Amino acid sequence: MKDNELNLLFTSSGRRVSLIKKFKEAYALHGINGKIVTADVKTTAPTAFMSDRHVLVPRVVEQHYLETLLAICVDENIHLLIPLIDSELVLLAANRSLFEEIGVKLLLSSSELNEITFDKEKTYRFFSENDIRTPKVYNEDEIHEKNYQFPLMIKPRNGSSSQGVTKIKNEKELHFFKEYIPNAMIQEFVTGEEYTIDVMVDFFGNIKTIVPRLRLETRAGEVSKGITMKNQDVINAAEHVVRALPGPVGCITLQCFKQANGEITFIEINPRFGGGVPLAIEAGADFPLWTIRLGRGETLDEGQDNSWCDQLTMLRYDEAIFTKDISYDY
């Protein structure tokens, strides 16, 4: 790597335009040399028009996905790869050594952590074994004996972006969705203030910041309206979760409810940049700069940065890109 040069590759970049913009701003502000490369299965991915270079890749489940990524890393002289969707995390973590052999770091947590977070049953066991409050998951015997109370929540064990997550209000709905949703998991229904929490961790487990975002409104599984909240109870609870995780690295996104009685109940862990992280960045939590520092081999000093702006509100809306410079991939 040349002095002050860093080339980043964001995989499965899709619609993550705001995140790419924030990294571009960090490059300009801090005088970082290098390029930001995005990868996706389509030439029509909106991020293609925000990055310095856009490359096409197969789908994650296809045979040559890893081979293609490795070739891109060599061709584009990539220093740090940043995955952005759940479905590739386990695969990349299991093949980390292939990238390290060509000098590429992965902003990616351990294989153990990714396996815990990708399988919701394993997530539930992690929470339970570490005395972290989480909604009860009902086993087959309890379902058969009707040892539960409505409403319930049902979701696929390996789902993401809230796909398939359904509130169940009666026996008829339970019977239908239990068969309809593949690999369904049935759990206690919890309500309260819903928080998404962005945590930045370096390669040595040092926590740089913890930013809770109160979800005001969601659309298609992502927050559309949110506000940063310096809620110390939520911050402390999130720190406890992250310190219990095996090998957390990069942005760890947690979800929890703060219930009316004050109890904080965690429901999910996503070890990647979440869709709403631009709010935390805009509030002053410098995730792009910290990522750049990690890509250059630096550590983030222990001691949390809580200088981010409290009660900054984000109201997301759709934007459009208009271009004639495109070849369509139907």
C-alpha positions in Angstrom: 0.0 0.0 0.0 1.4 3.4 -0.9 1.4 6.2 1.7 -2.1 7.5 2.4 -3.6 5.2 -0.2 -6.6 2.9 0.5 -8.8 1.1 -2.0 -12.1 -0.2 -0.7 -14.5 -2.8 -2.1 -18.1 -2.8 -1.0 -19.8 -6.0 -2.0 -23.6 -6.4 -2.5 -23.8 -2.6 -2.6 -27.2 -2.4 -4.2 -29.0 0.7 -3.0 -26.6 1.7 -0.3 -26.0 5.1 -1.9 -26.0 7.1 1.4 -23.2 4.9 2.9 -21.0 5.2 -0.2 -21.5 9.0 -0.2 -20.4 9.2 3.4 -17.2 7.3 2.5 -16.6 9.5 -0.5 -16.9 12.6 1.8 -14.4 11.1 4.2 -11.9 10.5 1.5 -12.2 14.1 0.3 -12.2 15.6 3.9 -9.2 13.7 5.1 -7.2 13.7 1.8 -7.2 9.9 1.4 -5.8 8.7 -1.9 -7.4 5.6 -3.5 -10.7 4.5 -4.8 -14.0 3.1 -3.7 -15.2 0.1 -5.7 -18.7 -1.3 -5.5 -19.8 -4.8 -6.6 -23.3 -6.0 -7.3 -25.1 -8.5 -9.6 -26.6 -5.6 -11.7 -25.2 -2.7 -13.7 -28.4 -0.9 -12.6 -27.4 -0.9 -8.9 -27.7 2.8 -7.8 -24.3 2.6 -6.1 -22.7 2.1 -9.5 -23.1 5.8 -10.1 -21.6 6.9 -6.8 -18.5 4.8 -6.6 -15.2 5.3 -8.5 -15.7 1.9 -10.2 -18.5 -0.6 -10.3 -18.0 -4.3 -11.1 -20.4 -7.1 -11.7 -20.4 -10.3 -9.7 -22.4 -13.6 -9.6 -25.0 -14.0 -6.9 -23.6 -15.1 -3.5 -25.1 -18.6 -3.9 -23.5 -19.2 -7.3 -20.4 -21.2 -7.8 -17.9 -18.6 -8.9 -18.7 -15.9 -6.4 -15.6 -16.2 -4.3 -13.4 -16.7 -7.3 -14.8 -13.5 -8.9 -14.3 -11.4 -5.7 -10.7 -12.6 -5.4 -10.0 -11.6 -9.0 -11.6 -8.2 -8.5 -9.4 -7.6 -5.4 -6.3 -8.4 -7.5 -7.3 -6.3 -10.5 -8.4 -3.3 -8.5 -5.6 -3.6 -5.9 -8.1 -3.7 -3.0 -6.9 -3.3 0.5 -10.1 -3.7 2.5 -13.3 -5.6 1.6 -16.6 -4.5 3.3 -19.6 -6.9 2.9 -23.1 -5.4 3.1 -25.6 -8.2 3.2 -26.1 -11.1 5.6 -26.1 -13.9 3.1 -22.4 -13.5 2.3 -21.0 -13.1 5.8 -20.7 -16.7 6.8 -19.1 -17.6 3.3 -16.6 -14.8 3.5 -15.6 -15.5 7.1 -15.0 -19.1 6.3 -12.7 -18.1 3.4 -10.9 -15.2 5.0 -7.5 -16.8 4.5 -7.9 -16.7 0.7 -8.2 -12.9 0.8 -5.4 -12.5 3.4 -3.1 -14.5 1.1 -3.4 -11.7 -1.5 -3.1 -8.9 1.1 -6.8 -8.1 1.5 -8.3 -7.4 4.9 -12.0 -8.2 5.5 -14.0 -5.9 7.7 -15.8 -8.9 9.0 -16.3 -10.6 12.4 -15.3 -14.2 13.2 -16.9 -17.3 11.7 -18.3 -18.2 15.0 -20.0 -14.8 15.4 -21.4 -14.9 11.9 -22.9 -18.4 12.4 -24.5 -17.2 15.6 -26.1 -14.2 14.0 -27.2 -15.8 10.7 -29.2 -18.6 12.5 -31.9 -17.0 14.7 -32.0 -20.2 16.9 -28.3 -19.8 17.6 -28.8 -16.1 18.3 -31.5 -17.0 20.9 -29.1 -19.5 22.5 -26.3 -16.9 22.6 -28.6 -14.4 24.3 -29.9 -17.0 26.8 -26.4 -18.4 27.7 -25.1 -14.9 28.4 -28.1 -13.8 30.5 -29.2 -11.2 27.9 -32.9 -10.7 27.9 -34.5 -11.8 24.6 -38.0 -13.0 23.6 -38.7 -16.6 24.5 -38.6 -19.1 21.6 -41.2 -21.9 21.8 -40.2 -25.4 21.0 -42.3 -28.0 19.3 -43.6 -29.5 22.5 -44.7 -26.1 23.8 -46.5 -25.4 20.5 -48.2 -28.8 20.5 -49.4 -28.3 24.1 -50.4 -24.7 23.3 -48.2 -23.4 26.1 -48.2 -19.8 24.9 -50.2 -16.7 24.7 -51.1 -14.5 21.8 -49.9 -12.4 20.1 -46.8 -14.3 19.0 -44.1 -13.5 16.5 -43.0 -15.9 13.7 -40.0 -15.5 11.4 -37.6 -17.7 9.4 -34.5 -18.8 11.2 -32.2 -17.5 8.4 -34.1 -14.5 7.3 -32.9 -10.9 7.0 -34.3 -7.4 6.5 -37.5 -8.4 8.4 -38.6 -10.7 5.5 -41.2 -13.1 6.7 -41.5 -11.6 10.1 -45.2 -11.8 11.0 -47.3 -11.0 14.1 -49.6 -13.9 14.9 -52.9 -13.1 16.6 -54.7 -16.4 16.7 -54.6 -20.2 16.2 -55.7 -19.9 12.6 -52.8 -17.6 11.7 -50.3 -19.7 13.7 -51.3 -22.8 11.8 -51.1 -21.1 8.4 -47.8 -19.2 8.8 -46.1 -22.1 10.6 -46.5 -24.0 7.3 -46.1 -21.1 5.0 -42.9 -19.6 6.3 -39.9 -21.9 5.7 -37.9 -23.0 8.7 -40.2 -21.0 10.9 -39.3 -19.9 14.5 -42.1 -18.9 16.9 -41.4 -16.6 19.7 -42.8 -14.3 22.4 -44.2 -11.0 21.0 -42.4 -7.9 22.6 -43.3 -4.3 22.3 -41.8 -1.0 23.4 -39.4 1.7 22.1 -37.5 0.0 19.3 -33.8 0.8 19.0 -31.2 0.0 16.3 -27.7 0.4 17.8 -24.6 1.0 15.7 -21.3 -0.2 17.4 -17.8 0.2 16.0 -15.2 -2.3 16.9 -11.6 -2.7 15.7 -9.7 -5.8 14.9 -8.7 -6.2 18.6 -12.1 -5.9 20.1 -11.8 -2.2 21.1 -15.2 -0.5 21.1 -14.9 3.0 19.6 -18.6 4.1 19.8 -22.1 3.0 20.5 -24.9 5.0 18.9 -28.6 4.1 19.7 -31.1 5.1 17.1 -34.8 5.1 18.1 -36.8 3.8 15.2 -39.8 6.1 14.5 -40.9 4.4 11.3 -39.7 1.5 9.1 -40.2 0.5 5.5 -39.3 -2.9 3.9 -37.3 -3.8 7.0 -35.2 -0.6 7.1 -35.6 2.4 9.2 -37.2 5.3 7.3 -37.5 7.7 10.2 -35.2 7.7 13.2 -33.5 9.8 15.9 -30.2 9.4 17.8 -30.7 8.9 21.5 -28.0 9.1 24.2 -29.9 6.6 26.3 -27.3 5.3 28.8 -29.2 2.2 29.7 -29.4 1.2 26.1 -25.7 2.0 25.6 -24.7 0.0 28.6 -26.8 -3.0 27.5 -25.4 -2.9 24.0 -21.8 -2.8 25.3 -22.6 -5.9 27.4 -23.8 -7.8 24.3 -20.9 -6.8 22.1 -18.3 -7.8 24.8 -19.9 -11.2 25.0 -19.7 -11.8 21.2 -16.8 -13.9 19.9 -14.6 -11.9 17.6 -16.7 -8.8 16.7 -15.1 -6.6 14.0 -16.3 -3.5 12.2 -19.9 -2.2 12.5 -22.1 -4.4 14.7 -25.8 -3.5 14.4 -28.0 -4.6 17.3 -31.8 -4.4 17.6 -33.7 -4.2 20.9 -36.8 -3.0 22.6 -36.9 -0.9 25.7 -40.2 -2.0 27.3 -42.6 0.0 29.4 -41.1 -1.5 32.6 -37.6 -0.4 31.6 -36.4 -3.8 30.6 -34.2 -3.9 27.5 -34.9 -7.0 25.3 -32.5 -7.8 22.4 -34.0 -9.4 19.3 -31.3 -9.4 16.6 -27.6 -8.9 15.8 -26.3 -8.0 12.3 -22.5 -7.9 12.1 -22.4 -5.4 9.2 -23.3 -1.8 8.3 -27.0 -1.4 8.7 -29.2 0.6 6.4 -29.7 3.4 8.9 -26.0 3.9 9.8 -25.8 7.2 7.8 -27.8 8.8 10.6 -25.1 7.8 13.1 -22.5 9.1 10.8 -24.3 12.4 10.2 -24.6 12.7 14.0 -20.8 12.7 14.2 -19.9 9.0 14.8 -17.1 8.8 12.2 -17.6 5.2 11.0 -16.0 6.0 7.6 -12.8 7.4 9.0 -12.5 4.6 11.6 -13.0 2.1 8.8 -10.3 3.8 6.8 -7.9 3.7 9.8 -8.6 -0.1 10.2 -7.9 -0.6 6.5 -4.5 1.0 7.0 -3.6 -1.3 9.9 -4.3 1.1 12.8 -6.1 0.3 16.0 -8.9 2.3 17.6 -7.9 3.3 21.1 -10.0 1.9 23.9 -12.2 4.6 25.2 -15.5 5.4 23.6 -16.2 8.4 21.5 -19.6 9.7 22.7 -19.3 13.2 21.0 -22.0 12.4 18.5 -25.1 14.6 18.4 -28.0 13.6 20.5 -31.6 13.7 19.1 -30.6 14.2 15.5 -33.6 13.1 13.4 -33.4 11.4 10.0 -36.3 11.4 7.6 -35.4 9.2 4.6 -37.1 9.5 1.2 -36.5 8.1 -2.3 -34.2 9.8 -4.8 -33.7 8.9 -8.4 -30.6 8.6 -10.7 -31.2 9.5 -14.4 -28.7 8.3 -16.9 -28.3 7.2 -20.5 -24.9 5.6 -19.8 -26.1 2.1 -19.0 -26.5 -1.4 -20.4 -29.5 -3.2 -19.1 -29.3 -6.7 -17.4 -32.8 -8.1 -17.4 
